[in-house]
Amino acid sequence: MRKYVPFVITGLLSATLALGMFTLLDKPEIVPENREPLTIFTNHTPFHYTSSVYSPPGSTDLVVAANVARPAVVYIEARTTSSGGYFNRRSYSGSTGSGVIVSENGYIATNHHVIADGNEIVVLMEDGHEFTAKVIGSDPSTDLALLKIDAKNLPHLTFGDSDSLLVGEWVMAVGNPFRLYSTVTAGIVSAKSRNINILDEAGIESFIQTDAAVNPGNSGGALVNTRGQLVGINTAIMTYTGQYEGFSFAVPANLASKVLEDLREHGSVRRGWLGVVIRPIDNTTAKDIGLSEIAGVMIERVNDESAADAAGLRSGDVIITIDGRKINSSPDFMGKIGQHRPGDILNVEFYREGKKKEAKVKLSDSRNGVTKDVAQVKAAEQILTEIGIEVRDLNSYEESRFPRDGVVVSDIAEGSQIAGVNMEESFIITRINGIPVTSVAALKAELENSGSNIYIQGYYEQFPGDYAYSLELR
């Protein structure tokens, strides 16, 4: 019996060693979550190469609209060509996206960011025909561009009224995500007049937000209603992963049609100028001036010799409607003005000293290099410096220990506004003006839209309960 003992021991050791090696090699992959959502354009990830949601079952409206829209949506490659190497081989790089045919003679709408870096634009039709496109004009401030191909009698979409869209209304996104040509997804309008801080500070952001699935490659594609009318140009998504996670954004058709017509006629955009600096209405401001609801925009400053000045508007007026359309927010206001040209006459309804008044305003051309009216927004860094606070994101240890996500106050300047309201270092900020913030980026975005009053909520790890601090920007 003893002669088998060494074999048994050897076998047990071998099995143990094998099991240990398997455990080491088969460790599960840990993918850290990106806690800060990104807002990204939806042109496809740049390509490089060298040449040599649900839709209701049986919904006939969506079926008809899809059949109308698909032939009018095209695939776009914006190529940057170069030659080099030992054999002087021609190579290409660039990005891909979508476009919408908006006239039978070959005009195509897309996003500025789809074609911005390309010196050769190739358009592939839904029926397989391929064309080289000419860039007629491009407008970074609205992220729109107009192309032209040499063709006639093309299927095309007509513009619908994006202002009349209702939250909850069914819409469809048509485009080429991941080069899956002529893809149709459906969803509802989730919100209107969204500002997502993706364009530069000269940009006009008044996006339609939907939950129709939009992914890389959809940029420049069509957002259509159930009648097959073009109500938006799909542009961006908000995402943790770089792919669709529930929200997508489109330039509204009423703004797009005006910009594209300007590009067709002039090669650039002619933008009407009211000549004001505005700020949003918050709860405190609404109470102070006796508004029944938190809506509209307040004029902070009227520029001399501007259209607003000529019409008698002045600082402190609260604009509530333009041409009978309600103004809910700063992006809403910017989008409404952005739809008009110099010389257009607007009926503006506003409150002054508690009384409702009206004015007819004839928009002028911009002066002194100003190209649009301005929403008065301080940079977040400036606000943080002025109130005397430094903040940081939670580290991984704090995330595992703290009961709620938030932003840590890492330093408070002596004698500052924050010190004056008795906030202490290590306070965890969870809300700004009632809006949840889980990262420094989110906190900064809310600060820039906060107006003149800031209401900060949060907690201390070492003290029970929630705390709140209120301060007014100087």
C-alpha positions as CSV (number, residue, x, y, z in Angstrom):
1,M,0.0,0.0,0.0
2,R,2.9,2.3,0.9
3,K,4.2,2.2,-2.7
4,Y,1.0,4.1,-3.9
5,V,1.3,6.9,-1.4
6,P,3.9,9.0,-3.4
7,F,1.6,8.7,-6.4
8,V,-1.4,9.9,-4.5
9,I,0.5,12.8,-3.0
10,T,1.9,13.8,-6.4
11,G,-1.6,13.7,-7.9
12,L,-3.1,15.9,-5.1
13,L,-0.3,18.5,-5.5
14,S,-0.8,18.5,-9.3
15,A,-4.5,19.1,-9.0
16,T,-4.1,21.8,-6.4
17,L,-1.5,23.6,-8.6
18,A,-3.7,23.3,-11.7
19,L,-6.7,24.7,-9.8
20,G,-4.6,27.6,-8.5
21,M,-3.3,28.5,-12.0
22,F,-6.9,28.4,-13.4
23,T,-8.1,30.8,-10.7
24,L,-5.3,33.2,-11.5
25,L,-5.9,33.1,-15.2
26,D,-9.7,33.3,-15.0
27,K,-10.0,36.5,-12.9
28,P,-13.1,38.4,-13.9
29,E,-12.5,41.7,-15.7
30,I,-13.3,44.7,-13.6
31,V,-14.5,47.6,-15.7
32,P,-14.6,50.9,-13.7
33,E,-17.7,52.9,-14.3
34,N,-17.2,56.3,-15.8
35,R,-19.2,58.3,-13.4
36,E,-19.3,61.5,-15.5
37,P,-21.7,61.4,-18.5
38,L,-20.4,62.9,-21.7
39,T,-22.3,64.7,-24.3
40,I,-20.9,63.7,-27.6
41,F,-21.6,64.3,-31.3
42,T,-22.8,61.3,-33.2
43,N,-20.7,61.1,-36.3
44,H,-19.0,57.7,-36.5
45,T,-15.6,57.1,-34.8
46,P,-13.0,58.3,-37.3
47,F,-12.1,55.7,-39.9
48,H,-8.7,55.1,-41.4
49,Y,-7.8,53.1,-44.5
50,T,-5.4,53.0,-47.4
51,S,-6.5,52.7,-51.0
52,S,-5.0,49.5,-53.5
53,V,-36.8,51.5,-29.1
54,Y,-39.5,50.3,-29.5
55,S,-42.4,51.1,-31.9
56,P,-46.0,50.2,-31.2
57,P,-47.0,47.0,-33.0
58,G,-49.1,47.6,-36.1
59,S,-48.6,51.4,-36.0
60,T,-49.3,52.3,-39.7
61,D,-48.3,55.9,-39.0
62,L,-44.7,54.9,-38.2
63,V,-44.6,52.5,-41.1
64,V,-45.7,55.1,-43.6
65,A,-43.3,57.7,-42.1
66,A,-40.4,55.3,-42.3
67,N,-41.1,54.5,-45.9
68,V,-41.2,58.3,-46.7
69,A,-38.0,59.1,-44.8
70,R,-35.6,56.2,-45.6
71,P,-35.0,57.1,-49.3
72,A,-34.3,60.7,-48.4
73,V,-31.5,59.9,-45.8
74,V,-28.0,59.4,-47.1
75,Y,-24.7,58.0,-45.8
76,I,-21.8,60.5,-45.7
77,E,-18.1,60.0,-45.6
78,A,-15.9,63.1,-45.0
79,R,-12.5,62.1,-46.2
80,T,-9.2,63.8,-45.6
81,T,-6.8,62.6,-48.3
82,S,-3.0,62.6,-48.3
83,S,-0.1,61.0,-50.1
84,G,3.2,59.8,-48.8
85,G,5.4,56.9,-48.0
86,Y,7.9,55.1,-50.1
87,F,5.4,54.3,-52.9
88,N,3.6,57.7,-52.5
89,R,0.4,55.8,-51.8
90,R,-2.8,57.8,-51.4
91,S,-4.5,57.4,-47.9
92,Y,-7.7,58.6,-46.3
93,S,-8.9,59.4,-42.9
94,G,-12.0,61.1,-41.6
95,S,-15.4,60.4,-40.2
96,T,-18.8,59.1,-41.3
97,G,-22.4,60.3,-40.6
98,S,-25.7,60.9,-42.2
99,G,-27.5,63.5,-44.2
100,V,-31.0,64.5,-45.3
101,I,-32.0,65.3,-48.8
102,V,-34.1,68.5,-48.5
103,S,-34.8,69.3,-52.2
104,E,-35.3,67.3,-55.4
105,N,-32.3,68.9,-57.0
106,G,-29.7,67.6,-54.6
107,Y,-29.4,69.9,-51.5
108,I,-28.5,67.8,-48.5
109,A,-28.5,68.9,-44.8
110,T,-26.1,67.5,-42.3
111,N,-24.1,68.5,-39.2
112,H,-21.1,70.8,-39.4
113,H,-19.0,68.4,-37.3
114,V,-19.7,65.5,-39.8
115,I,-17.9,67.3,-42.6
116,A,-15.7,69.8,-40.8
117,D,-12.4,67.9,-41.3
118,G,-13.0,66.5,-44.7
119,N,-11.7,67.8,-48.1
120,E,-13.6,65.2,-50.0
121,I,-17.3,64.5,-49.2
122,V,-18.8,61.3,-50.6
123,V,-22.5,60.7,-50.4
124,L,-24.1,57.2,-50.7
125,M,-27.8,57.1,-51.5
126,E,-30.2,54.6,-50.0
127,D,-30.6,53.0,-53.5
128,G,-26.8,52.5,-53.8
129,H,-25.9,55.5,-56.1
130,E,-22.7,57.4,-55.0
131,F,-21.9,61.1,-55.5
132,T,-19.2,63.5,-54.6
133,A,-20.7,66.5,-52.8
134,K,-19.8,70.1,-52.7
135,V,-20.0,72.1,-49.4
136,I,-22.3,75.1,-50.0
137,G,-21.8,76.4,-46.5
138,S,-21.4,75.5,-42.9
139,D,-22.4,77.1,-39.6
140,P,-20.6,75.9,-36.4
141,S,-22.9,78.0,-34.2
142,T,-25.8,75.7,-34.9
143,D,-23.7,72.7,-36.0
144,L,-25.4,72.6,-39.5
145,A,-24.0,72.3,-43.0
146,L,-25.5,72.3,-46.5
147,L,-24.1,70.0,-49.3
148,K,-25.0,69.8,-53.0
149,I,-24.8,66.8,-55.3
150,D,-25.4,66.9,-59.1
151,A,-28.7,65.0,-59.3
152,K,-32.4,65.6,-60.1
153,N,-35.8,64.2,-59.1
154,L,-34.5,63.0,-55.8
155,P,-36.7,61.8,-52.9
156,H,-36.6,64.4,-50.2
157,L,-38.2,65.5,-47.0
158,T,-40.2,68.6,-46.3
159,F,-39.8,70.6,-43.1
160,G,-42.4,70.2,-40.3
161,D,-43.1,72.7,-37.5
162,S,-40.7,71.8,-34.7
163,D,-42.3,74.4,-32.4
164,S,-45.6,72.5,-32.5
165,L,-44.0,69.2,-31.3
166,L,-45.4,68.0,-28.0
167,V,-43.5,66.3,-25.3
168,G,-44.6,62.7,-25.5
169,E,-45.2,62.8,-29.3
170,W,-43.8,59.9,-31.3
171,V,-40.8,60.6,-33.6
172,M,-38.3,58.5,-35.5
173,A,-34.6,58.8,-36.0
174,V,-33.3,57.8,-39.5
175,G,-29.6,57.4,-40.2
176,N,-26.6,55.1,-40.5
177,P,-25.4,54.1,-37.0
178,F,-22.2,52.0,-37.1
179,R,-22.6,52.1,-41.0
180,L,-25.9,50.1,-40.7
181,Y,-27.5,51.9,-43.7
182,S,-31.0,53.3,-43.5
183,T,-31.7,52.4,-39.9
184,V,-34.9,53.5,-38.3
185,T,-35.5,53.8,-34.6
186,A,-38.5,55.2,-32.8
187,G,-39.1,57.1,-29.5
188,I,-40.9,60.1,-28.1
189,V,-40.1,63.7,-27.6
190,S,-38.6,63.8,-24.1
191,A,-38.1,67.5,-23.7
192,K,-37.6,70.7,-25.8
193,S,-35.2,73.6,-25.8
194,R,-32.4,71.7,-24.2
195,N,-29.0,73.3,-23.7
196,I,-26.3,70.5,-23.3
197,N,-23.2,72.7,-23.5
198,I,-21.7,70.9,-26.5
199,L,-21.3,73.9,-28.9
200,D,-18.9,76.7,-28.1
201,E,-20.1,79.8,-26.3
202,A,-21.2,81.4,-29.6
203,G,-23.5,78.5,-30.3
204,I,-27.2,78.4,-30.3
205,E,-28.4,75.4,-28.3
206,S,-32.2,74.7,-28.2
207,F,-32.2,71.0,-28.9
208,I,-35.1,68.6,-29.1
209,Q,-34.5,65.7,-26.7
210,T,-35.8,62.3,-27.6
211,D,-35.4,58.7,-26.4
212,A,-35.2,57.4,-30.0
213,A,-32.0,55.3,-30.2
214,V,-29.2,57.3,-31.8
215,N,-25.6,56.1,-32.1
216,P,-22.3,57.0,-33.7
217,G,-23.1,57.4,-37.4
218,N,-26.5,59.0,-36.9
219,S,-25.2,62.6,-36.9
220,G,-26.8,64.7,-39.6
221,G,-29.7,62.2,-40.0
222,A,-33.4,62.9,-39.9
223,L,-35.7,63.2,-36.9
224,V,-39.2,62.8,-38.4
225,N,-42.8,62.9,-37.0
226,T,-45.4,60.4,-37.8
227,R,-46.4,62.3,-41.0
228,G,-42.9,61.8,-42.4
229,Q,-42.0,65.5,-42.0
230,L,-38.5,66.6,-41.0
231,V,-38.7,68.0,-37.5
232,G,-35.0,67.9,-36.5
233,I,-31.4,67.0,-37.5
234,N,-29.9,64.4,-35.1
235,T,-26.7,65.7,-33.6
236,A,-25.6,64.4,-30.2
237,I,-26.2,61.9,-27.4
238,M,-25.5,62.0,-23.6
239,T,-23.6,58.9,-22.6
240,Y,-21.3,57.2,-20.1
241,T,-20.0,54.7,-22.7
242,G,-19.9,56.6,-26.0
243,Q,-23.0,54.8,-27.2
244,Y,-26.7,55.4,-26.8
245,E,-28.0,55.3,-23.2
246,G,-31.5,56.7,-23.5
247,F,-31.2,60.3,-24.6
248,S,-30.5,61.9,-28.0
249,F,-30.6,65.5,-29.2
250,A,-31.6,67.1,-32.5
251,V,-31.4,70.6,-33.9
252,P,-35.1,71.7,-34.3
253,A,-36.3,72.0,-37.9
254,N,-37.5,75.6,-37.6
255,L,-34.0,76.7,-36.7
256,A,-32.4,74.4,-39.3
257,S,-34.6,75.5,-42.2
258,K,-33.7,79.1,-41.7
259,V,-29.9,78.4,-41.4
260,L,-29.9,76.1,-44.4
261,E,-31.8,78.7,-46.5
262,D,-29.2,81.3,-45.5
263,L,-26.4,79.0,-46.5
264,R,-28.0,78.2,-49.8
265,E,-28.6,81.9,-50.7
266,H,-25.5,83.6,-49.1
267,G,-23.1,80.8,-48.2
268,S,-23.2,82.0,-44.5
269,V,-25.9,82.7,-41.9
270,R,-27.6,86.1,-41.6
271,R,-28.7,86.3,-38.0
272,G,-31.2,88.8,-36.7
273,W,-30.0,90.7,-33.6
274,L,-32.2,91.9,-30.8
275,G,-29.3,93.5,-28.9
276,V,-29.8,92.3,-25.3
277,V,-28.0,90.3,-22.6
278,I,-30.4,88.0,-20.8
279,R,-30.5,85.7,-17.8
280,P,-33.0,83.0,-16.8
281,I,-35.8,83.4,-14.3
282,D,-35.3,81.5,-11.1
283,N,-37.6,81.0,-8.2
284,T,-36.4,84.1,-6.2
285,T,-36.6,86.4,-9.2
286,A,-40.1,85.2,-10.0
287,K,-41.2,85.9,-6.5
288,D,-39.5,89.3,-6.4
289,I,-41.2,90.6,-9.6
290,G,-44.5,88.9,-9.0
291,L,-44.6,86.3,-11.8
292,S,-47.1,83.5,-11.5
293,E,-44.7,80.9,-12.9
294,I,-41.0,80.5,-13.3
295,A,-40.7,81.1,-17.1
296,G,-39.3,83.8,-19.4
297,V,-36.0,85.6,-19.5
298,M,-34.9,88.8,-17.8
299,I,-33.1,91.5,-19.8
300,E,-29.9,92.3,-18.0
301,R,-28.6,94.9,-20.5
302,V,-29.9,96.6,-23.6
303,N,-27.1,97.5,-26.1
304,D,-27.1,101.0,-27.4
305,E,-28.6,101.6,-30.9
306,S,-29.9,98.0,-31.0
307,A,-33.3,96.7,-32.1
308,A,-34.3,96.3,-28.5
309,D,-33.2,99.9,-27.7
310,A,-35.2,101.3,-30.7
311,A,-38.3,99.3,-29.5
312,G,-38.1,100.7,-26.0
313,L,-37.1,97.6,-24.2
314,R,-35.0,98.1,-21.1
315,S,-33.1,96.4,-18.4
316,G,-35.3,94.6,-15.9
317,D,-38.0,93.7,-18.5
318,V,-39.0,90.0,-18.5
319,I,-39.8,88.6,-21.9
320,I,-42.6,86.0,-21.8
321,T,-43.6,85.5,-25.4
322,I,-42.3,86.1,-28.9
323,D,-44.9,86.1,-31.7
324,G,-47.3,84.4,-29.3
325,R,-44.9,81.6,-28.5
326,K,-44.2,81.1,-24.8
327,I,-40.6,81.6,-23.7
328,N,-39.7,79.1,-21.0
329,S,-36.0,79.4,-20.7
330,S,-32.8,81.0,-22.1
331,P,-32.3,78.2,-24.7
332,D,-35.9,78.7,-25.7
333,F,-35.3,82.4,-26.2
334,M,-32.1,81.9,-28.2
335,G,-33.7,79.3,-30.4
336,K,-36.7,81.6,-31.2
337,I,-34.4,84.6,-32.1
338,G,-32.1,82.3,-34.1
339,Q,-35.0,81.5,-36.4
340,H,-35.1,85.0,-37.7
341,R,-33.2,87.3,-40.0
342,P,-32.3,91.0,-40.0
343,G,-35.5,93.0,-40.8
344,D,-37.9,90.5,-39.4
345,I,-40.5,92.1,-37.1
346,L,-41.3,90.3,-33.8
347,N,-44.2,90.8,-31.4
348,V,-42.6,90.7,-28.0
349,E,-44.7,90.4,-24.8
350,F,-43.0,91.3,-21.5
351,Y,-43.5,92.3,-17.9
352,R,-42.3,95.6,-16.6
353,E,-42.9,96.6,-13.0
354,G,-45.7,94.1,-12.6
355,K,-47.6,95.1,-15.8
356,K,-47.8,93.2,-19.0
357,K,-46.7,95.1,-22.1
358,E,-46.1,94.6,-25.8
359,A,-43.6,95.9,-28.3
360,K,-42.9,95.4,-32.0
361,V,-39.2,94.8,-32.6
362,K,-37.5,95.0,-36.0
363,L,-34.4,92.9,-35.8
364,S,-31.2,94.5,-37.0
365,D,-27.9,93.3,-38.3
366,S,-25.2,92.7,-35.7
367,R,-22.9,95.6,-34.8
368,N,-19.4,95.7,-33.5
369,G,-18.7,92.1,-34.2
370,V,-21.6,90.8,-32.1
371,T,-23.3,88.0,-33.9
372,K,-26.1,87.1,-31.6
373,D,-27.8,88.0,-28.4
374,V,-26.1,86.7,-25.2
375,A,-27.3,84.7,-22.3
376,Q,-25.6,86.2,-19.3
377,V,-23.7,83.2,-17.8
378,K,-20.6,83.4,-15.7
379,A,-18.1,80.7,-16.1
380,A,-18.3,78.1,-13.3
381,E,-14.7,78.6,-12.3
382,Q,-15.4,82.3,-11.9
383,I,-18.4,81.6,-9.7
384,L,-16.5,79.2,-7.5
385,T,-13.6,81.7,-7.1
386,E,-16.0,84.6,-6.3
387,I,-17.9,82.6,-3.6
388,G,-14.6,81.2,-2.2
389,I,-14.9,77.5,-2.6
390,E,-12.9,74.6,-4.1
391,V,-14.5,71.3,-4.9
392,R,-13.4,67.8,-6.0
393,D,-15.0,64.5,-7.0
394,L,-15.3,61.6,-4.5
395,N,-12.4,59.2,-4.5
396,S,-13.1,55.5,-4.8
397,Y,-12.8,55.0,-1.0
398,E,-15.3,57.7,-0.3
399,E,-17.7,56.3,-3.0
400,S,-17.7,53.0,-1.1
401,R,-18.2,54.6,2.3
402,F,-20.5,57.6,1.8
403,P,-24.2,56.9,1.7
404,R,-24.8,59.2,-1.4
405,D,-22.9,60.5,-4.3
406,G,-21.9,64.2,-4.5
407,V,-19.0,66.6,-4.7
408,V,-16.6,67.3,-1.8
409,V,-15.9,70.8,-0.6
410,S,-12.1,70.6,-0.3
411,D,-11.3,74.2,0.7
412,I,-13.1,77.4,1.8
413,A,-11.5,80.8,1.5
414,E,-11.3,82.8,4.7
415,G,-13.8,85.7,4.7
416,S,-15.6,84.4,1.6
417,Q,-19.4,84.2,0.9
418,I,-19.3,80.5,1.6
419,A,-17.5,81.1,4.9
420,G,-20.1,83.7,5.7
421,V,-23.0,81.1,5.6
422,N,-21.0,78.8,7.9
423,M,-20.3,76.0,5.5
424,E,-17.4,73.8,6.6
425,E,-14.8,71.9,4.6
426,S,-15.6,68.3,3.8
427,F,-19.3,69.2,3.2
428,I,-20.6,66.9,0.4
429,I,-22.8,68.8,-2.1
430,T,-25.6,66.7,-3.5
431,R,-27.9,69.4,-5.1
432,I,-27.6,72.9,-6.7
433,N,-30.9,74.7,-6.9
434,G,-32.7,71.4,-6.4
435,I,-30.8,69.6,-9.3
436,P,-28.8,66.5,-8.3
437,V,-25.0,66.8,-8.9
438,T,-22.8,63.7,-8.7
439,S,-19.6,65.2,-10.2
440,V,-17.6,68.4,-10.4
441,A,-18.6,68.7,-14.1
442,A,-22.3,68.4,-13.3
443,L,-21.9,70.9,-10.5
444,K,-20.2,73.4,-12.8
445,A,-23.0,73.0,-15.4
446,E,-25.7,73.8,-12.8
447,L,-23.7,76.8,-11.5
448,E,-23.6,78.3,-15.0
449,N,-27.4,78.0,-15.3
450,S,-28.2,79.1,-11.7
451,G,-28.9,82.8,-12.2
452,S,-28.1,85.2,-9.4
453,N,-29.2,82.9,-6.5
454,I,-27.6,79.6,-5.5
455,Y,-29.2,77.1,-3.1
456,I,-26.8,74.4,-2.1
457,Q,-27.9,71.1,-0.4
458,G,-25.8,68.2,1.0
459,Y,-24.6,66.5,4.1
460,Y,-21.6,66.0,6.4
461,E,-20.2,62.5,6.9
462,Q,-19.8,63.1,10.6
463,F,-23.1,64.8,11.3
464,P,-26.6,63.4,10.9
465,G,-29.2,64.9,8.6
466,D,-29.1,67.2,5.6
467,Y,-27.9,70.8,5.4
468,A,-28.7,73.7,3.1
469,Y,-27.0,77.0,2.3
470,S,-28.3,79.9,0.3
471,L,-26.3,82.8,-1.2
472,E,-26.7,85.5,-3.8
473,L,-24.0,86.1,-6.4
474,R,-22.5,89.5,-6.2
